Each structure stands twice: as C-alpha cells, then as structure tokens.
Amino acid sequence: MYIYNVTINIDESVHDAWVKWMQESHIPEMMSTGKFTNARMVKVLVEEEMGGITYSVQFLTESKEILERYYQEDADRLRALALKAFPNKFVAFRTELEIISEH
C-alpha cells in the first residue's frame, strides 16, 4: 500500500473557501479517478514562519503502478484546477510513502 501525500500551505485570505473546495470538489474528484481507496485531510499544528495554514492530504492507493497511472492520466488536469481556483495562494509539495506496517 502507498500513500500519495500532498502538503499544502494555504494563504489565510482564502482558507475557508479552499477547505470547502477541497472537501466538496477536489478530494471527491481525486477519488473519482478510481485510483485511490481512501483519503484523509489533516491540519498540521506547527505554525510556519511564512504564515498561512498547512494541511496534509493523504490518498491511499494499492500499488506504485496505480499511482504512476494517476500521474500519467489525471495529475496534470487536477493540479491545473487547483491553480485556477486559487492562483498564487498556496504552495504544495508531494511525497510518496510506502506503508510498511500498521498496528
């Protein structure tokens, strides 16, 4: 199992609209690709020097191959929607995590 993790720092001026968009639009669109089995949105509780509010959005997928298909088939389109909805209001970085064990 893999986690596709997107860490986002969102400008406070659009925070509430962004949270609503994530919950009602972006996360459902990600899930509708059929490539993820679960999604989790968590708030990072450490204050950033640059300001803003930081979140980690985690999408669970069955395999690296499925995640690669997401990159090839869906990532550019979905990332463009975020840039269009909130231009110059966030920074994001993405990481891939492999689940080794759960207890």
N, C-alpha and C positions, 0 to 999 in steps of 0.2 A: 504494500500500500504506500502511496505517496501523498504528500500534502503540497499543493501549489499555494504558496503563501504570498500575499501582496500586502506590503506595509505601506500605508498611505498617511501622509501628514496633510491635513486639510486646513485651509485658512478659516479662521473663526467667522469671517463675514458671510460665508456660505455653508457653514457647518450643518445647520438644521436641514436645509434643503438637500445637501449632499447625503446625509444619513437617510432621509426619506427616499431619495433616488436609489441609493444602494439597496435598501430593503425592499422597495417596491418595483424596481426596474432592473438594475444591474445584476444583483445576485440571482433573481429569477431567470434572467437571460443567460447567465453562465450555466445555471442548472439545466436550462432547456437544451443545451448543446448535447446532453446525454453522456457527457464525458466525466461528470463528477457525481459522486454518490451522496455527498453531504457538504454543507457549507456552514462556516462559523464566522461571525463577526465579533471581534473583541476589541475593547478600548485599551490602549497602552496607558498605564497610570504614571509613567515618568514624564515630567514636563520637559519639553525640548527647548533648548536655548533659542532656536529660531522662531519659537512661537508656534501657533497652530495646535491642533489636536490630532493625535496619532492613533491609528487603528491598524489591526492586523486582520485581514480577511483570508480565511483558510478554506481551500477547496480540496476535498478528499477524492482521490482517484485510484483505480485499481492497479495501474501499471504505468511505467515510464513511457511505453508505447502509446497509450491513450493520451497521456499528457503531450507527447510530441504531435499527435493528431490535433489536439486543441491548438497548439501553436501554429500548425500549418493551415487549419481550416477556419479558426474562429478568432484568434487573439488580435490580429490587426483590426478587424471590424469592431470588436468590443472595446478595445483600447481607444479607438478613434471616437466612439460615442462618449466616453468619459472626458476626453479632451475637448470635445464640442460642448458638452454640458457645463463644464467647469474650467474654462480656459485660464491658465496661469494662476489657478487657485489651489493646486496641490502638487506634491511631489510623491512619487511612488517608486518602490524598488521591489523586485520579485525574487523569491528564493524557492528552491525545490528541496523538500525534506523527505527522507525515506523513514518510514516507521519501522523501527527495529523490534520493539516490543511494547505491549500495553499491559497494565496491571490493574 
